[in-house]
């Protein structure tokens, strides 16, 4: 089957992002406060409304369909699917007489006047009074206007938003329901939805536009419609309440001046701004990066990365490098604990493709800190300067990360927990790995539609209960978090999980319904971004986005090397030296660094109660400082030998050298 997904023109992608930024910054704000703007947009009063038709059969026998005026609650729910602009068919119902007279399978068919353009989808939806929400249902689009009862949702055609090869017929197969309110929704990227709106208007359909501030918009819209109309000839165009983000803010780090991180001489940050497809111009790179000292601890290197696309990127550390801290800025400790636990519960040891702990979600910022010892050990193992890299995701990862990212942006924190569980179920129960950028849109969207049907509120509720139990016991909080912070986070996580669980199956079903709409509206945008990147640039063994660090020469010795067991010659005994505070049979002992003495290091050992001593550590080859006293003024310490590491522990005169336990035999000669 040939690929109907063309690579969008890079200039179009650039212009689209510019438009998104402009709308969010200015004009869109106005739309958020408009009160029920209703405008007549029919373009051709002489065209035939019958060009748009809705028909129904039950077990193959024709059934009547008729427009149905929604209640205020139903209208408000249809106006708030949690998505950018979309078209919604005037709600309708299957004729009650038909439903009562025949039992079996209900098939609804919608025939549109022109092809559904690329970037758009169409799905039937049914109003669920139990949760006061419209739920998308399994839908297929056929190329030959013949009813298709398999579960699928499709778009086709070319990237320009017009042309041939599109799809004109959509049909739904579902178990018979006794009545019920139905609609059809057409959504996707703005240009595609506007193209469908134009085709409907040109065919004579009345398309009523509305903005936010629903109020009595349905009554206002109905006033502009004729009282007697053919179903399919009247639609609502939902003005964009907001656009899903595709552009991220450039992250900021502390200035990376020379010596800012003492063990690093230079950092190299990938700059793909001029690589076609992977970043068209300054600020449009797919991953925006910065590096510098950690503001909380300048001895650590901080790297921050923002995903500047409608999909996310995997975070990859080189072998042997375990970060000190790592995670998305938008997820606090509590939420991270919940999501990590939910992933573990649903994955059961498997790979769900998108693990938020090692993934940047769309438009989000991911921050990492690493320490000197870990980076040096990793670079010695890998023989590279790599600190971190951000890999272009696979197509399945792109789709799932797009949905999870939109869920993070659109759902309340409590509901995002449930939404994340839903995405993990999708990843587990559907074979996402079989899909690639070359998968035909009808096949891809049909599979997603079928996959959404597998989401089960009972399974979601059970998983949430298991995570809630884990959160209550403190499991799932990152080990490197300080104990008191971990305790507070686990308490918040437990409360948040319990709040979701307390909503029962009804709460889970509401989240699933919302997640269904978010999935559909994110996929077109995600795929457009991904294909533009993956289709115009070959990714080689050099990752497109990475940070390398050139390390300063490692000092021959440091204060920390004083730790170990030291033995004497004149005083033939051994004693351990442990930095920090240790408990002894007499109380506590604290050893801290004070200053450098030439090539040696001086510290203080303070015992509680009330005693202490000077400690000077000299590596092999370093001359003994004059400050270290001998048996009497002007005399060197007893047993001193500069060919070996040694330690001097003293309170006054009479100092002797101590040597490493493993060196003592060689010192004795």
N, C-alpha and C positions, 0 to 999 in steps of 0.2 A: 504494500500500500504506500503510495507516495506521501511525502511529508507536506501537509498544507500549512506549516508554520514558517513563514518567511522570517528572515532576520530584519527587524525594524531598522529603518535608516537612523544612523547615530544622531543626525541633526534633529530628527523628530524626538528621540529620547531626550536630548538635551533641552529642546524647547518645552517638552512636557514637564520636566523637573522644574524648569524656570517658572512655568505657569503654576505648578503646585506651590512653590514658595511664595509667589505673588498672592495667590488666593488666601493662603493661610495668614499671610502678613496683613492683608488689607480687606479686599472685597468680601472674603468669606465671612469675616466678622459681622458684616452688615447683614448677611443672610441669617445669621443666628438670632437676630432680634426682629426679623420681619414677622408681621402678624398675618398668617394665612393669605399669602399672595396668590390669587387665582386669576389666570390669564387664559383666554381662548387662543389656541394655537393651531386650529385646523387650517390647512393650507389650500385645500381644493374642495370647495363645497359641492362641486359637480361629480366628484369621484364616487365610487360605489362602496359604501360601508361594508357590504357583503364580502368584500375582498378579504376581510378578517372574519373568520368564522370559528365557532366553538361547537362541537358536536359531542354526543355521548352515546354509548351503547352499554347494555348490561347483558352479558353472555351473548354478545353479537346482535341483540335486538336493539333498535333505536330507542333512545330515552330522551325525554325532553330536558332542556336546560333553560334556565330563566334568570335574569338579573335579580339580585337580592340586595336591598339596602342594608348596609352594615349598621350595627349599633355604634354608639360613640366609642365604646371600648374596642370594638373590632376595627373601626376606622383608625383610631389612635395607634393600635398595634401595627396596622399596615403601613402607617406613616413612619414607623420607627423600627426598621429591620436592622438597625445598627450598621448601616453601610453608606457609601457615597450614593450619588444619584442613581435612580432606577425607575423603570416603568412598571406599573401594576395594572392589570386588567380589572375592570369593574367587577367586584365580587359577584358570584353566581352560585346557584344551587341546582342540583338535579331535581327535576320535577318530582314532587312527593308521590304522585300517582304512579310514576314509573318505578320508583324505588319500592313502593309497597306491593306493586303488581309482580315484580320480577326479582328474583334473588340470584346472586352469582357474582361474576367479575365485572366491575365498572371500568370502562375505558373512556377517557376523555381525550379529545383531539382538538388542538388549536392549530389553525392554518393562518400563517402570516402572509402579507402581500409581497414580501421580498425576502431575500436571504438574510439570515442572521449573520452580521459581519464578524470578522475576527475580533477577539477581545470582548465579546459579549456571550452571554449564556441565557437560557430560558429554562424555567422550572415551574411546575405547578406547585401550589401550596394550599394547605388546608388549615382552617382555623381550628385550634384546639381550645375549647372553652375551659378545659380543666386547668390550663395554665395561662389563659388569656393571651395566647400568642399564635402567630402563623408559623407552621412548620413546613419546610421544604420537603417534598416527597420525591421518590425515585422517578426520574423522568428521562425519556429518550427523545432525540431528534432524528428524523429520517430524511434522507436526501431525495426521496421520491414521493413525499406527501402521503405515504401509506402508513397506517397506524402501526406503530412498533410498541410492543408491550414489554420488551426487556428494559431493565432499569439502567438508565444512562442519562447524561446531560452533555450537550455538545455545542461547540462553536466551530466555524470554518471560514474559509475565504482567505483573503490577503491582508497584509499588515496595514494597507492604506485605509482600511475601513469600508471598502466598497468592492465592486467587481463581482465575479461570478464564482460558482462553486460552493455557494453557501447552502444553508439548510432552511427549509420553509415550513416543516411540519413537526410538531411536538406532540407526543402522546404519553399518557400516564396509565399504568396498570396498577391497581391496588385492590385489596379486598373490599367487597361491597360495604358501604356505610349507609346508615339510615339517615338520609338527608346530609346536613353539613354544609358549610360555606367554603367555597373554593375561589382561588384567583390564579393568575399566572404572573410571574415576575420575570422581567428581563433586566439583567444587570451586567456589570463589567466595567471596563475603562470608559471614561467620559465620552471620547469620540465615538466609540462603538454604540453606546446607548443613545447618543444624539442621532446617530445614523438610523437606528431603528425608529426613533421618534419621528424623524423626517419621513420615513417610508410609511408609517402609520397615518400621518397627517396627509400625505400625498394621496393615500388611498381613500381619504374621506373620513377617517376616524377622528373623533374629537379627543384631543389630548389636553388635559387640564393640568397646568403646572401649579405646584404648591411649594412653599418653603417652610421653615420652622415656625413654631407657634401654632400648633394644629388647631386648637379651638374648635370652631364649627366649620372647618374647611370642607367637610364632605357635603354639608348642606349648601355651602356657597358653590361648590363644584357642580352639584346636581342642578342648581338653578340655571347654570349655563348649558346643561344638557337638555335634550328634548325628553319629554316624559315617555315617549314611545320610541324605543330604539332596538336595534338588533344587537344581541350580545356579541362582543368583540369590537364594536365600533366606538366604545368609550373607554379611555385609559386615563390614568393619573401619572404625571411625570413628577417624580419626587426630586426636588432640587437638592443638590449636594449640601448636606448639613456640615460635612467636613470631608476631607480627602484622607485616605489612609496614607501614612507617611512613607516616602521613598527616599527622602534626603535627611541626613543626620547633621548635627552640629559638629564642627571640627573640635575634637577634644583638646583640652589644655593641660599641660604639665608644667611643673616647676622648671625654671630656666636650666637648660642643659649646658651650663658654662663649664669651661675647663676646670677640672677638679671638683665639680659639684658632687659627683659620686666618686669618692677618692680612689676606688680600685678600677675605674674605667677612664680610658684616655679618649675614646671616641665611640659614638653610636652611629650606625648606618641604618637609616630608615628607607624602605623601598619607596620609590617615587614613580608611580605608574601613570602620572597625570596625562602623559602624551601617548600612552598605548591605546590604540583604537579599540574601542569596546570595553576596555578595562578602566577607562577614565578618559574622558574626552577633552577635558581642559582643567585648569587649576580648580581644586575644590570638588571635582566630580569623580575622584578616584573611588573605587568600590569600597575600599577600607581606608579610613582616615586615621592617621597614627600620630602619636607624640611619645617622647621618652624623656625622662629626667629623674632627679632625685625624689624619693618619696617624701612629701611634705612632713609626714609624721616621723620619719627616720631617714635622714639623708644618707645613711650607710647602705640603704636599699635602693635598687633601681626600680622605678615605676614605669610601666608601659601601659598606655591607654589606647584603645582602638574602637572606632565607631563604624558600624555597618551602614554604608551609604546606599543601600539598595532596599528593595521590597523583599529580599530574602536575606538569610544570615550566612555566617561563615564559621567553619570549625576552627577551634583554637588548638594548635599543635605545639607541644613543647619538645625540644630535642631530648635524646636519650639521656637519662641521668639527672634531668632538671625537674625538680619538684618545686613549684612556686611557693613563696611564703604565704601569699594571699592571691586569690583569683576569683573573679565573678563579675556579673553584670551590675552596674551601679544601680539600676532600677529595682533590683531584687534585694530587699533587706535580708538580714540573717534569718528572720522568721520565715519569710516566703521561700528563701533558698532551701531551708530545712524541709519545708513541706514538699517542694517540687522534687528535691533529691529523693526523699522518701517515696513519693508517688512513682517516680521513675523506677526505683528499685522494686517496688511492689509489683508493678505491671510488667516490667522487663523480665523479672525472675531469672536474672543472669544473662539474658539475651541483649541484643543491640537494637535499640529503637531509633537509630539513625540520628536523632537530634537530642542530645543530652545537654540541657541548659547549663550544666556545670562547666562544660567545655565547648560552648557555642555562643556566638554573638547573635542575638536576634535582630531583626530589621530595625534600623535607626537607633539601636541601643548602643551604649558604650560599655566596654568590658575592660576592667582595670586589673593589672597584675603587678605584684612586687616580687623581686627575687633578691637573694643575698649573694654575697661574694663567694662563699665556700661552695655553694651549689653550682653557681655558674662556672667556676674554675674546674670543678670536678666534671661537669658535663662537657665543657670544651676540650678537656683532656681526653675524654672518652670518644667524642665525635670528631675531633680534630677540625672543627669549624668554629666560626664566631657566632653561630646562631643562638639567639635567646628565645625567640618565639616566631611563629609564622601562622598565617591565616589562609587556609586552603579554600579554593573555590569549591563549593559543595557539589555533591552529585545532584541531579535533577530531583530525585525523591527528597533529599535533604532540603533543597530549596523550597519545595512545595510545603513540606511540614514546618519548616522554620518560618515561612511566610504566615501560615495559619497561627502558629504559636505566638509570633510577634504581634499580629493583629489582636489576638486574644489578650495579650498583656496590655496593649494600649486601650482596648475597648471595654474590657470587663472590669468590674469592681474587684479589689484584691481578694475578697472571699470567693467570688465567682471564678477568678482566674485560676485558683487552685483546682476547681472542678473542670474548667476548660482545659487546663494542662493535662489533667488525667484523661480527658476525652481525646486529646491529640495523641497521647501515648497509646491509648487503645487503638486508634486508627493506625498508628505505626506498627503495632503488634499484630492486629487482626487482618490487615490488608497487605497485599504483596506489592508494596511501593517499589521494591527493588527492581521490578520488571519494567518500570516506566523510565523513559529517558526523554531528552529534549526533542527527539525525533518521533515520539509517540503521537499518532494523529489525534487532533483535538477531540473528535467524537469518541474515540476509544478511551482517551485519558479522562475526560470529564464524565463519561458514562461510568467508568470504574470508580471514580471518586463518589459519584452519586450512590452507587451500590454500596460503597464502603460506608458512607454516612448512615445508611440504613442499618448497619450492624451495631451502631452505638446503642447501648442499652442502659436505661436509667438505673435498673437494679444492679448491674455490674459496676456502674460508676459509683453507686452508693456504697456497695460492699468494699470497693477499693478505698473510698474515702474513709470508711470506718476503720479499715486496717491502718491507714496512714495516721488517722487520729489517735489510735492506740499507741502507735510508735512515737508520735509527737508528745503525747502525754508522758511517756516514759523517758523522754529526752533523747531518743535515737534520731539520727539523721542530721545532727548539727555538726558542722565541720570541726575536726579535732583541734585545729590550730587556733580556734577562737578561745579567748580567755574564759576561764571557767564561769565567772560571774555573768559574762555576756551570753555564754551558751545557755546558762540556766534561764536568763530572761527571755532569750529567743525561743527556747523550747516552750516556755509558758505561753508566749504569744502565738507560736505555731499551733500549740494544742488548742488554744481558744479559737483560732481561725478555722482549723479543721473541724472542731466541734460545732462551730456555727454553721458550717456548710452541711454537716451530717444532720444537724437538727432540722434542716429544711425537708428532710426525707426525700422520697422518690420524686415528689412534685418539684422540689428545688433542682434535683439532678436533671429532670426532663426539661425544665426551663433553660438550664445551661446548655443542654444538648441542642435545643432548638436554636438558641442564639449562636452556638458554635457552628451549626449547619450553615446559617447565613454568612457568618464571618468566613467560613471556608470557601464558599462560592465566590464571594466578592474579593477575596484575597488572591485566588488562584490566577485569574486573568492578569492581574497586576504583577504577581510574582513571576509568572512564566514570561511575560513581556520583558521584564528586567533581566531575567536569567538568560534567555535566548540571545538578547542583545550582547551580553558579555561572552557567553560560551561560544556563540556562533561567529564571532568576529576576531577572536584571538586564540591561538593555540597555546595552551598552558604546557610548558616544558618542565624539565626537572628543577628549574629555578622558580620557586613560588612567586606569585605576583606581589604578595604583601608579606613583609617580614621585618624583623629588627635584628641586627647584628651588633655585637659589642666587641670593641678592641680593649683588652684588659691591660692595665698597668703591670709593669714587671712585678712579680711576686717578691716581697721582701724576703731576704734570707732567713729572717727570724722575726718572731713577734712575741708579745707578752703571753699570749695564750699557750705558747709552747712550754711554759713553765710547768704545766700540769704533768704529773707522773710521780714515780717513786725515786727518791734521791737517797744515796748512801754515802757515809763518810769514811775517811781513812784514819785520821787521828781518833775520831769518835766512831767506832765500828758499829753503827746501827743504821737503819733505813727509816725514812718517814715519807708518807704520801703528801703531795701538795695538790689540793683541789680548789679551783677558783670559785668565788662566790661564798655563800654561807653554808657550812656543814655543822651537823650536830655531833658533839664529842661527849665523852663520859663526864667532862667537867662543865659543859654548857654548849656554847656555839663558838665557831671560829669563822671569821670572814676575811678573805684575802682579796684585795682590790689593787688595781694598777694606779700608780702615782705619776710617773714621768719616765722619760728616756734618759739614760746616763751614757752618753757617747753611743756605743753600739750595744749597750746593755739596757735592761729594763728594771725599773725600781717599783716596788709595791709595798703594801703594808698588810701585815697579818694581825688582825685585832681579835682578841679572845674576850668572851663574856662569861664570867665576870673578869674584869679589869686587868688584862695583861696583853702583851703584843710584842711584835718584833718587826724589824726591817727585813725585806726580802729583795735581793738583787739577783736577777737571772742574766747570765752572760752566755751567748752561744759560742761554740768552738771558734777560735781564731780572734775573738773580740778581746781587746785588752781590758784588764780589770780596772774599773774606775778608781781614781784616787780617793773617792768618798768612802770606799769600803775599808774599814780599819783592820789592821793586823793585830799581832799580839801586843804591840805597843806603838806609839806614834812613829810614823815613817816606815814601818815594817809592812810587807805584803801579808795577805791572809795565809794562814797555814795550809799546806797541801795544794796550793793553787797550781793549775796546769792549763794553759790557754789552748792546748790541743783538743780539749774536750768541753762539752757543755757543762756548766757548773752553776751552782746556786750558793749564795751566801745568806745566812740567816743570823741576824745579830741584833743586840741591843746596845753594845759598846765594844770595847777592845776584846781581843781574844778570838777573832773570827777565823773559822776554818771553811774550806771549800767542800761542797757536797756534789757528787756526780751521779749521773743516771745509773740506775741499777744495772742495766745491761752493759755499761761501760766500766764498771768498777774493777773488773779483773784486768782490763787493759791499762787502766790508770796505775794499778799496783805493779804492773810490769811483770 
